[in-house]
Amino acid sequence: MNNNITPEQLQNFQNLHIQHVQPQQQQVQQIDPQQYNQQMQNNNNNQNNNNEQQQQQQQQQQQQQNVNINNNSEDTVDRSKHPSGIVPTLQNIVSTVNLGCTLDLKQIALRARNAEYNPKRFAAVIMRIRTPKTTALIFKSGKMVCTGAKSEELSCLAARKYARIIQKLGFPAKFTEFKIQNIVGSCDVKFPIRLEGLAVDHSLYSNYEPELFPGLIYRMEEPKIVLLIFVSGKIVLTGAKVRQQIYDAFENIYPVLTLFRKNT
């Protein structure tokens, strides 16, 4: 096999190199470093501007969504049931259940998850679940107290889950005598209140000692609800057996609070 390159082939190869390789080298050498840096900086600035515009648009959308949510919440209030336009929010439901059997608290604490038992501090097993987020106090007699639910339905559901846990541990537990013992609600009237004047004019129902507690304690007779009234306008209502008592108590106290609205 002949591996010698003829002069004609060598000349053709040189011509191809001149036509294709040298123009590319010249093009690379013609790039200005300052122009390249300026172009890269412009690209970075454009990208930063685009990111800032996107963030501003997202913030505006979020603010608009918050406004729409607030407007919808105000528009959906039934004025026939809530003349004040404010609906107290339920914060805690306390319920009780009778499991109908004697329990070995040590075995429950050892075998159950999220359970603790220290008889020297408290004579009950403290058990918690995440859904619904609640805490149960389980006593040796089979009585159980469930607290932390945000509604009556969730409180009943949580109590049933605790009873089921006890059943799976081998105890003949039953779900009996479920009862709501206390409902706690809260709301905000959106204006400051003169607690001193309220305590003087309603001294029969009020207890206000700011040195001991910053809120005024108002004991309403009908419905039999205790209200904690703060100067900021925050109200806490407790002692109800049904949620309607929370609503009725707030509608009764709201006109009184408007009379003692603090001028700002």
ABEGO torsion letter per residue (X at the ends): XBABBBAAAAAAAAAAAAAAAAAAAAAAAABBAAAAAAAAAAAAAAAAAAAAAAAAAAAAAAAAAAAAAAAAAAAABBAAABAAGBBBBBABBBBBBBAGBBBBAAAAAAABBGBBBBAAABABBBBBBAOBBBBBBBBAAGBBBBBGBABAAAAAAAAAAAAAAAAAAGBBBBBBGBBBABBBBBBBAGBBBBAAAAAAAAAAABBBBAAABABBBBBBAOBBBBBBBBAAGBBBBBGBABAAAAAAAAAAAAAAAAAABBBX
